[in-house]
Structure formats: C-alpha cells, structure tokens
Amino acid sequence: MVKFLKPGRVVIMLGGRHAGKKAVVVQNSDGGNKERPYGHCVVAGIDRAPLKIHRKMSKKTMAFKSRVKPFVKVVNHTHLMPTRYNMELGTDFRKMISLGDQTKKNQSKKNVKKVFQERHNAGKTKWFFQKLRF
C-alpha cells in the first residue's frame, strides 16, 4: 500500500466535533502501536477560521477578527480524507507538538497557534485558512 499520509499533507476531518475542518498531518503511524493498534495520525488543524476584515475596521478589530483557533489531535486514518494539497511545515514543527498530558497538549496548541497565525498574517496558503463551504 502506498503511504500517502505523510507529514505536511492537508486532510479534511470526517468524524467528531471537527468534522469538515481542515488539518495538516504532523506525524503518521501506519501500523499503530501498543496503545492504539490501528493506523493513526497526529494532526494540527483550524478549529475556527479567521473572519473577513475590511479597510474601515480599526486595527484592534482587525487583529481580533483575524485570529486563528487551532486544534491538535490523534485521529484514526478512517476519519481523515486526504486532499491533493501539501503544506510546508518547518523542521521544528513536529518537535513542537507533544500530547503526553494536558499541560503539554495546551502548550502544543499555543505553539501551533503561533505558527498558523504567522502563516495567515504573511498571506501564505490562503486556501487553508478559509472556511470550507459545502
């Protein structure tokens, strides 16, 4: 079987509270492990997309509306739909994410938020930060 869920692949979540949201594969485990004996991925995605901004808005309102809310989650392969798109992740992006306990997970979400916010403000991969319409 071809391994197509490599780090950097953009996927769409199919099940749970994040259904229909875009995410990026950070780490993949095709064979599974002792804790999870099925193929799974660690994904980082957009929980709440930034809103539209206009020129009339104040700087404070623009900053408020252009915020990104991320999520970090371990997901079964059957709950993901891969897209043809890839996203360039930094070499240290994978090291930022740790899901050991809740405090590490919260710190990971803050790190992902910082990276996603920088990408959004720079205008890179605009399609990733737009809400999926279907």
ChimeraX commands (.cxc) that place a marker at each C-alpha (Angstrom):
marker #1 position 0.00,0.00,0.00 radius 0.5
marker #1 position 1.25,3.46,-0.88 radius 0.5
marker #1 position 1.87,5.73,2.07 radius 0.5
marker #1 position 0.13,8.96,1.17 radius 0.5
marker #1 position -0.45,10.40,4.65 radius 0.5
marker #1 position 3.00,11.89,5.02 radius 0.5
marker #1 position 3.73,14.88,7.25 radius 0.5
marker #1 position 2.55,18.07,5.57 radius 0.5
marker #1 position -0.44,16.50,3.78 radius 0.5
marker #1 position -3.61,18.55,4.14 radius 0.5
marker #1 position -6.61,16.43,5.17 radius 0.5
marker #1 position -10.27,17.01,5.94 radius 0.5
marker #1 position -11.60,15.63,9.20 radius 0.5
marker #1 position -14.63,13.37,8.72 radius 0.5
marker #1 position -15.83,12.47,12.19 radius 0.5
marker #1 position -16.39,14.06,15.58 radius 0.5
marker #1 position -16.59,17.68,16.57 radius 0.5
marker #1 position -14.00,18.70,13.97 radius 0.5
marker #1 position -15.88,17.14,11.03 radius 0.5
marker #1 position -15.43,19.22,7.89 radius 0.5
marker #1 position -12.39,21.07,9.25 radius 0.5
marker #1 position -9.03,21.25,7.50 radius 0.5
marker #1 position -5.95,19.86,9.19 radius 0.5
marker #1 position -2.31,19.03,8.45 radius 0.5
marker #1 position -0.70,15.69,9.20 radius 0.5
marker #1 position 2.17,16.26,11.63 radius 0.5
marker #1 position 3.13,12.68,12.38 radius 0.5
marker #1 position 1.90,9.38,10.92 radius 0.5
marker #1 position 1.82,5.83,12.30 radius 0.5
marker #1 position 0.62,3.35,9.67 radius 0.5
marker #1 position 0.99,0.18,11.74 radius 0.5
marker #1 position -0.20,1.55,15.03 radius 0.5
marker #1 position 1.35,0.93,18.44 radius 0.5
marker #1 position 0.51,-0.78,21.72 radius 0.5
marker #1 position -1.79,2.00,22.90 radius 0.5
marker #1 position -3.52,2.44,19.52 radius 0.5
marker #1 position -3.39,-0.79,17.46 radius 0.5
marker #1 position -4.67,0.90,14.29 radius 0.5
marker #1 position -3.23,3.36,11.77 radius 0.5
marker #1 position -3.43,6.88,13.13 radius 0.5
marker #1 position -2.04,10.37,12.66 radius 0.5
marker #1 position -1.28,13.37,14.81 radius 0.5
marker #1 position -2.96,16.31,13.09 radius 0.5
marker #1 position -2.99,20.05,13.70 radius 0.5
marker #1 position -5.90,21.95,12.22 radius 0.5
marker #1 position -8.09,25.01,12.15 radius 0.5
marker #1 position -10.93,24.87,14.68 radius 0.5
marker #1 position -12.17,28.39,13.93 radius 0.5
marker #1 position -11.16,30.15,10.73 radius 0.5
marker #1 position -10.35,33.88,10.65 radius 0.5
marker #1 position -13.21,36.20,9.69 radius 0.5
marker #1 position -13.30,38.74,6.87 radius 0.5
marker #1 position -11.81,42.15,7.54 radius 0.5
marker #1 position -12.46,45.49,5.84 radius 0.5
marker #1 position -10.42,48.64,5.48 radius 0.5
marker #1 position -12.86,50.63,7.62 radius 0.5
marker #1 position -12.20,48.49,10.69 radius 0.5
marker #1 position -9.88,49.64,13.41 radius 0.5
marker #1 position -6.54,47.90,13.98 radius 0.5
marker #1 position -7.90,46.33,17.17 radius 0.5
marker #1 position -10.94,44.90,15.37 radius 0.5
marker #1 position -8.77,43.61,12.51 radius 0.5
marker #1 position -6.46,41.85,14.95 radius 0.5
marker #1 position -9.45,40.36,16.77 radius 0.5
marker #1 position -11.14,39.08,13.61 radius 0.5
marker #1 position -8.00,37.62,12.05 radius 0.5
marker #1 position -7.29,35.26,14.94 radius 0.5
marker #1 position -6.88,31.53,14.31 radius 0.5
marker #1 position -8.05,28.88,16.77 radius 0.5
marker #1 position -6.19,25.58,16.25 radius 0.5
marker #1 position -6.65,22.02,17.46 radius 0.5
marker #1 position -4.18,19.19,17.91 radius 0.5
marker #1 position -5.47,15.64,17.91 radius 0.5
marker #1 position -4.64,11.97,17.30 radius 0.5
marker #1 position -7.02,10.62,14.66 radius 0.5
marker #1 position -7.72,7.21,13.09 radius 0.5
marker #1 position -6.97,7.04,9.35 radius 0.5
marker #1 position -10.59,6.15,8.61 radius 0.5
marker #1 position -11.70,9.55,9.93 radius 0.5
marker #1 position -9.50,11.50,7.50 radius 0.5
marker #1 position -9.94,12.40,3.85 radius 0.5
marker #1 position -6.62,13.34,2.24 radius 0.5
marker #1 position -6.52,16.15,-0.29 radius 0.5
marker #1 position -4.05,16.71,-3.10 radius 0.5
marker #1 position -2.51,19.64,-1.22 radius 0.5
marker #1 position 0.64,19.70,0.88 radius 0.5
marker #1 position 1.73,22.36,3.32 radius 0.5
marker #1 position 5.35,23.16,4.06 radius 0.5
marker #1 position 5.94,22.51,7.72 radius 0.5
marker #1 position 9.13,23.67,9.35 radius 0.5
marker #1 position 11.62,21.06,10.51 radius 0.5
marker #1 position 10.98,22.01,14.14 radius 0.5
marker #1 position 7.15,21.95,13.80 radius 0.5
marker #1 position 6.97,18.24,14.63 radius 0.5
marker #1 position 9.07,18.75,17.74 radius 0.5
marker #1 position 6.69,21.47,18.99 radius 0.5
marker #1 position 3.81,19.02,19.37 radius 0.5
marker #1 position 3.59,16.69,22.37 radius 0.5
marker #1 position 0.38,15.02,23.51 radius 0.5
marker #1 position 1.67,13.33,26.67 radius 0.5
marker #1 position -0.56,15.08,29.19 radius 0.5
marker #1 position -2.96,18.04,29.19 radius 0.5
marker #1 position -0.37,20.73,30.02 radius 0.5
marker #1 position 1.88,19.59,27.15 radius 0.5
marker #1 position -1.12,19.48,24.82 radius 0.5
marker #1 position -2.12,23.04,25.78 radius 0.5
marker #1 position 1.45,24.23,25.17 radius 0.5
marker #1 position 1.41,22.44,21.80 radius 0.5
marker #1 position -1.80,24.24,20.84 radius 0.5
marker #1 position -0.20,27.58,21.71 radius 0.5
marker #1 position 2.83,26.76,19.56 radius 0.5
marker #1 position 0.63,25.68,16.64 radius 0.5
marker #1 position -1.47,28.84,17.02 radius 0.5
marker #1 position 1.66,30.97,16.79 radius 0.5
marker #1 position 2.85,29.19,13.63 radius 0.5
marker #1 position -0.60,29.28,11.97 radius 0.5
marker #1 position -1.08,32.94,12.90 radius 0.5
marker #1 position 2.28,33.87,11.34 radius 0.5
marker #1 position 1.38,31.98,8.15 radius 0.5
marker #1 position -2.04,33.66,7.98 radius 0.5
marker #1 position -0.63,37.15,8.55 radius 0.5
marker #1 position 2.06,36.56,5.91 radius 0.5
marker #1 position -0.61,35.51,3.39 radius 0.5
marker #1 position 0.81,32.03,2.81 radius 0.5
marker #1 position -1.61,29.23,1.87 radius 0.5
marker #1 position -4.72,31.41,1.99 radius 0.5
marker #1 position -6.93,28.48,0.96 radius 0.5
marker #1 position -6.02,26.66,4.19 radius 0.5
marker #1 position -7.40,29.44,6.39 radius 0.5
marker #1 position -10.71,29.83,4.57 radius 0.5
marker #1 position -13.82,28.12,5.86 radius 0.5
marker #1 position -14.81,25.06,3.85 radius 0.5
marker #1 position -18.12,25.60,2.08 radius 0.5
marker #1 position -20.22,22.56,1.25 radius 0.5
marker link #1:1,2 radius 0.2
marker link #1:2,3 radius 0.2
marker link #1:3,4 radius 0.2
marker link #1:4,5 radius 0.2
marker link #1:5,6 radius 0.2
marker link #1:6,7 radius 0.2
marker link #1:7,8 radius 0.2
marker link #1:8,9 radius 0.2
marker link #1:9,10 radius 0.2
marker link #1:10,11 radius 0.2
marker link #1:11,12 radius 0.2
marker link #1:12,13 radius 0.2
marker link #1:13,14 radius 0.2
marker link #1:14,15 radius 0.2
marker link #1:15,16 radius 0.2
marker link #1:16,17 radius 0.2
marker link #1:17,18 radius 0.2
marker link #1:18,19 radius 0.2
marker link #1:19,20 radius 0.2
marker link #1:20,21 radius 0.2
marker link #1:21,22 radius 0.2
marker link #1:22,23 radius 0.2
marker link #1:23,24 radius 0.2
marker link #1:24,25 radius 0.2
marker link #1:25,26 radius 0.2
marker link #1:26,27 radius 0.2
marker link #1:27,28 radius 0.2
marker link #1:28,29 radius 0.2
marker link #1:29,30 radius 0.2
marker link #1:30,31 radius 0.2
marker link #1:31,32 radius 0.2
marker link #1:32,33 radius 0.2
marker link #1:33,34 radius 0.2
marker link #1:34,35 radius 0.2
marker link #1:35,36 radius 0.2
marker link #1:36,37 radius 0.2
marker link #1:37,38 radius 0.2
marker link #1:38,39 radius 0.2
marker link #1:39,40 radius 0.2
marker link #1:40,41 radius 0.2
marker link #1:41,42 radius 0.2
marker link #1:42,43 radius 0.2
marker link #1:43,44 radius 0.2
marker link #1:44,45 radius 0.2
marker link #1:45,46 radius 0.2
marker link #1:46,47 radius 0.2
marker link #1:47,48 radius 0.2
marker link #1:48,49 radius 0.2
marker link #1:49,50 radius 0.2
marker link #1:50,51 radius 0.2
marker link #1:51,52 radius 0.2
marker link #1:52,53 radius 0.2
marker link #1:53,54 radius 0.2
marker link #1:54,55 radius 0.2
marker link #1:55,56 radius 0.2
marker link #1:56,57 radius 0.2
marker link #1:57,58 radius 0.2
marker link #1:58,59 radius 0.2
marker link #1:59,60 radius 0.2
marker link #1:60,61 radius 0.2
marker link #1:61,62 radius 0.2
marker link #1:62,63 radius 0.2
marker link #1:63,64 radius 0.2
marker link #1:64,65 radius 0.2
marker link #1:65,66 radius 0.2
marker link #1:66,67 radius 0.2
marker link #1:67,68 radius 0.2
marker link #1:68,69 radius 0.2
marker link #1:69,70 radius 0.2
marker link #1:70,71 radius 0.2
marker link #1:71,72 radius 0.2
marker link #1:72,73 radius 0.2
marker link #1:73,74 radius 0.2
marker link #1:74,75 radius 0.2
marker link #1:75,76 radius 0.2
marker link #1:76,77 radius 0.2
marker link #1:77,78 radius 0.2
marker link #1:78,79 radius 0.2
marker link #1:79,80 radius 0.2
marker link #1:80,81 radius 0.2
marker link #1:81,82 radius 0.2
marker link #1:82,83 radius 0.2
marker link #1:83,84 radius 0.2
marker link #1:84,85 radius 0.2
marker link #1:85,86 radius 0.2
marker link #1:86,87 radius 0.2
marker link #1:87,88 radius 0.2
marker link #1:88,89 radius 0.2
marker link #1:89,90 radius 0.2
marker link #1:90,91 radius 0.2
marker link #1:91,92 radius 0.2
marker link #1:92,93 radius 0.2
marker link #1:93,94 radius 0.2
marker link #1:94,95 radius 0.2
marker link #1:95,96 radius 0.2
marker link #1:96,97 radius 0.2
marker link #1:97,98 radius 0.2
marker link #1:98,99 radius 0.2
marker link #1:99,100 radius 0.2
marker link #1:100,101 radius 0.2
marker link #1:101,102 radius 0.2
marker link #1:102,103 radius 0.2
marker link #1:103,104 radius 0.2
marker link #1:104,105 radius 0.2
marker link #1:105,106 radius 0.2
marker link #1:106,107 radius 0.2
marker link #1:107,108 radius 0.2
marker link #1:108,109 radius 0.2
marker link #1:109,110 radius 0.2
marker link #1:110,111 radius 0.2
marker link #1:111,112 radius 0.2
marker link #1:112,113 radius 0.2
marker link #1:113,114 radius 0.2
marker link #1:114,115 radius 0.2
marker link #1:115,116 radius 0.2
marker link #1:116,117 radius 0.2
marker link #1:117,118 radius 0.2
marker link #1:118,119 radius 0.2
marker link #1:119,120 radius 0.2
marker link #1:120,121 radius 0.2
marker link #1:121,122 radius 0.2
marker link #1:122,123 radius 0.2
marker link #1:123,124 radius 0.2
marker link #1:124,125 radius 0.2
marker link #1:125,126 radius 0.2
marker link #1:126,127 radius 0.2
marker link #1:127,128 radius 0.2
marker link #1:128,129 radius 0.2
marker link #1:129,130 radius 0.2
marker link #1:130,131 radius 0.2
marker link #1:131,132 radius 0.2
marker link #1:132,133 radius 0.2
marker link #1:133,134 radius 0.2
view
